[in-house]
Amino acid sequence: MINLNITNETSRLRSVVLGIANSNGPIPKLEDTYDPKSAEHIKSGTYPKEIDMVKEIESVYQVFKKYDVKVYRPEKIIGYNQIFSRDIAFIIDDKMIVSNILPDRDKEIEAIQYLCSQIDKNKIIFLPKEAHIEGGDVMPWNDYIFVGTYRGNDYEDFITARTNMVAVKCLEDLFPTKKIVSFNLRKSNTIARDNALHLDCCFQPLGKGKCIIHKEAFLEQEEYEWLINFFGKENCFHISKDEMYHMNSNIFSISPEIIISEKNFTRLNIWLRNEGFTVEEVPYSEIAKQEGLLRCSTIPLVRD
């Protein structure tokens, strides 16, 4: 049996699900894309090739092996994008919450059924259908759970709005001892630089009390300021709209001191090293073209 344990984003990682890019399928039709960045690359003829994405994910796998992390992979579904495993399920404490994701992606949860069978079935939670939620919007942080959402009346108009307030309420009911803090995020179906697809696309807590944040992604100034006050201004690394677009906040912590980051995030990686972190740099710029990066590709299962 796997005894799930995730209380925050940075404690020492022991086991993880890492997505796969093998048999990723053809380039999607423009009308079938789920986010503006993928659409942008389809239009310009720069959509990532499977061979490159397989290599990029393999580089992350090697880092996990280096740090003796047990890695689970989804079973391969032919011609199906299975890179962003964070979307399909996430762990808080000892519970796995299965996401209610876009209907077209339902098969992805089937690909980790072998893993779910090793978890106490009472610890696997299915939310009601009206509760929309994806793992990229949910961040356990000790006594808190940070949740990205979109509260606009036009929620239904945004394919980029993935977590609603019904789901936030479900988390409050599931974890009554936690403080659930939700953040209203900027959404765009058409302009990638104006779209915070998930909370982890514009914010990420790190070890040593630090965080990465992009101010303009937050629609409510006071919610952005709450995070700045929570972490302390001096501990917050602010990223630009361009850096958010390239997914600078979507890195991944193996421990409070060890971070996997994209090798082109020059300004961020210098800052991290200056703050005393060990930075394991990997190539991930092709996968980033689908508006997701390192955190999106993983489901941490057990941290110390």
N, C-alpha and C positions, 0 to 999 in steps of 0.2 A: 504493500500500500504506500501511496505517497501522502505524507502528512504536510499539507499546504501550510505555508507561513510567510505572509507578506504584510508587514506593518508600515513600510515606508519605501522610498525610491532608492535608497543608498546602502542599506545594510549588506554585509558580505553575502554575495549570491552563491547559492549551492546548486540549484537546478533551474532550467529555463526551457521554454519552447522557442525555437528559432525557425522562422518561415523558410520556405523553399522557393526557388525560381525555376526549377526544372519543369519543363512542359508548361510554360507560362501562357501558351496560346498565341494567336495572331494579334497584331496591332488592333486594338478595339476600333469600331466605327466611332466617328465623332459623337454621334447621338447616344452612344452607349457609355460615354465616360461619366465618372462620378465626381470629378473635380476639375477646376479650370486649368491646373498646371499640366495634367495629362493631355487635355485638349490642346493646349498651346504647343506641346511637343509633337502631337500627331499632325497638327496643321503645318508645322515647320519642317517635318520630316526627320526630327531628332528623337523620336520615341526610342526608349532603350531597347537594346537587343538582349535576348535571353542569355546568350553566352557571356555577356558582360555582367549581367545581374547575378548569374550563378557564381562567377568569380568573386564578386563583391560580398555576397553572403558567405561564401567559403572563408573569406578573410576574417569575418566576425567569428565564425565557428572556430578557427584556429586560435583566436584570442581567448575564447571561452575554454578551450582545451589547455591552453597555457596556464590558466588560473584554476584548473581542476574543477570546472563547473560541469555538471551533468547536463547534456544537451538532448532534448527530445525534438523530433522533426515531425511535421504533419505527413500523413501518407499522401502519396502523389495522386492527384486527380488530373487526368490527361486534359491538356488545353485549358488550364484554369489558373488564374492568378492567386497564389497562396503565399505571397511575400509578407503581407501585413497581418501577422497573426494576432497582434494586440487588439485588433478590431473585434475578434470573434469571442473573446472571453478575457476576464481579468480576475485577479485574486485580491481579496481584502481579508486580512487575518487568516483564518483557516477555511474560507469559503471561496468557491469559484462561481462567479456570476457570469452566466452565458449571455452575451450581448444580443439585443434585438437589432440586427444590422440590416442593411439594404437587402430586400428579398432575393435579389440576384445572387447573393453571396452565401445563401444558406448551406450550400454543400461544404463550406470550409469547416464547420464544426464537426461534420461527419469524419473529416480527415484526422481528427484528434480523439475519436471515440476510444481507441485503444488506450489512450492516456486517461480519459475520464473513467474508464473501467477500473483503474487503479486508485481511484479517489472514492472515499466514503460517499455514497449517493446522496446521503442527507446533507452533505456539504456543497452539493451542486445546486445552484439556485437559478430557476428560470423566472424571469419577470413577466408580467402581463404584456400582451402584444402592444398595447397603447403606450408602453414605456419604451421610448427609443433611447438606446444608449450604445456607445462604443468605447472600448478600453482606452483609446487615446485621450478621451475626455476625463478619465478618472485617475486621480493620484492619491493613494493613501499616504498620509504624512503623520505617523504616530497617532496623536489624539484627534487628528483632523482627516477629513477626506476633501480634497479640492476637486471640483467638478466644473468642466466647461460646458456651457449650454447656449441656447439662443432663445430669448424670451419674446421676440417680436411676434405680433399678430400674424405676420406673413411667414411664419415658420414653415408651413407646407410648401411655400414657393422655393425653398432652398434645399437642393439636393446636398448642399454642403453643411446643412444643420443636422447633426447626427444624434444629439442628446437633448431630450426635452425635459421640462420641469416635472412631468409625471414620473420620469425615472429618478430625478433628484429626490422626490418625495419617497419613492420606493427605497432608496438608499438610507434615508432618514429612518424609515421603519425597520429596515434590516439591521442597522447599526445604531441603536438608540444611545449608546454611550459615546459615540463619536460626534465631533462637531463637523457638520457638512457645510462647506462654504462653496457657493456656486458663482460662476463668473460668466457674464453675458458677453459673448465673443462676436467680433465682426465677421460677417459672412458675405461672400460673393460667389455666384455661380460662374462668372465670366472673367474676373480679373484676379489672377493668382496672388498678386502682391497685396491685394485687399482682403484676402481670405485667410482666416485662422480656422483651418479645417477641424482641428481638435485643440484642446488645451495644451497638449505637448508640442504643438506647432508654434506656440508663442511664449511658453513658460516651462521651466524645469527646475525643481529643487535639486541641489547638489549636497555633497558632504561638506563638513566644516561650516555649516550654516549659510552657505552661499546659494544663489539662484541665478538663472538666466531668464530674461524677460524682454518682451517687446511691447512697449506702452500702447501703440496705436491699435493693437488687436483687441483691446478692452473697450467695450462700448460705454461702460460706466466708469468715470474717472475715480470715483470713491472706491470701487472694487480693485482697481489697479493700485491705488494708494494703500489700501488695506494690506496687499501683498508686500509693498515696499516697507511699510511699517513693521510687518510681521518678520521679515528677514533682516531689516536694517538697510538703509540706503547704501551704505558702504559695502555691503555684501552682495549687491545686485549688479549683474553684468547686463547692461542694456544693449540689445541688438537692433540694428537698423531694419527698415522694411526689406531691403535687399537680403540682409542676413537671415531674416525670417523666411523669405522666399526660398532661400537655399537650405532651410531647415536647421539653422545653427542651434536652436533650442532642443532639437530632437536627438540628443546624444544619450548615452546609457551608462549608468554607474554599476560597476561590478562590486565596489565597496565604497566606503566614505572617501577613500583616497585614490581609487583607480577608476578612470573613465575611458570608455571607448568613444572616439570622436572621428569625424570625417577629416581626411588629411588636408583638404583645402580650406578648412576653417581657421585660417592663419591667425587672425586677431584673437579669436576665442581661445585657441590652443596655447598661444603665448600667455594669455591671462591665466588660464588654468594652471600652467606650469609655474608661473610666478606666484600663484596662491598655494603651491605645494602639492598639487595633484600629479599623479602619474597619468600621462595621456597615451593611450594606445591608439595610434592613428591608423585608419583603414580607408580604402577607396570606397566611396558609396554614392558618388555623384550621379551615376546612371539611375540607380533606384530612386534617388531624390526627385527625379523628373516626374514621378507619380505622386508627388506631394506626401511623401512619407520618408522616414529615415530609420535610425537605429532603434529608438524606443518603439516605433511602430512595428518593427519586425519581430518583436519578442513578447513572450508572456513569462515573466518571472514566476516561478512556482514556490521556491523555498529560499528565503534569506535567513541568516542567523538572527 
